[in-house]
Amino acid sequence: MADEDLAATHDRYATYLDRHARQEGRALIFDLDGAALKLIPASALPTTLPGEEPPALPPWWRTP
């Protein structure tokens, strides 16, 4: 996700999941009873998941 969307996305998921995220490096991680949801800012993607590139999102998907 875009770096500037990380805080708003975190807040939205914290509300949805009724959980707090922990930070691991630059990623925010919600632990979900045997699974996890990782929010990774675009600038951290090369070091977090080397070689991966996120798909382009349509303009209507982006946070205003």
N, C-alpha and C positions, 0 to 999 in steps of 0.2 A: 504494500500500500504506500501511497505517497507519505513522505515523512510528516508533512503538515497535517495529515489526517489521523495520525496515530493517537493523539490524546482524545479526540472526539470518538474514534472507534473504540478505544479502551473504555471510555465512559459508557457508551451505548451497550457494549457487551457485559460490562460489570452490572449494569441494570438488568439486562435480559437474564443473565445467569445467576444473579444475586451472589456473586463471588468477587473476591479481590484477585488481581493478577499479581504474579511475582515477576521480578525482572531477572533475566539471564542475558548478560551482555546488553545488547540494544533491543532484544526481543522482550515482549510482555507475554507471559504464559498464564493461561487459566487452566488449573488442574480440574479435571472433570471425571472423577470416580473411574479411574482406569484408562482415561484418555486425556488429551490435552489440546487446547486451542492456542496456537502461537500467532501473535501479531508481530510481523517483522517489517520494519520500515524499509523502503526501497534502497536507501543508502547502505543498509546493513546486509542486504541480500548477498553481495559477492563474498563476504566473509562467513556468513551463516550457512548459505547453500551454494557453494562454489559451482559455477557453470550454469546455474538456473537463471532464467529470465522470466519475469511475470508476463502473463498475456496482457495485451492492451485491452483496456476497458472501454466500453462505449461511453460517449460524453454524458449521457443521461445517468450513468451509474455513479459518477464522481460526486463527492460531497461538495455542496456549494461553499 
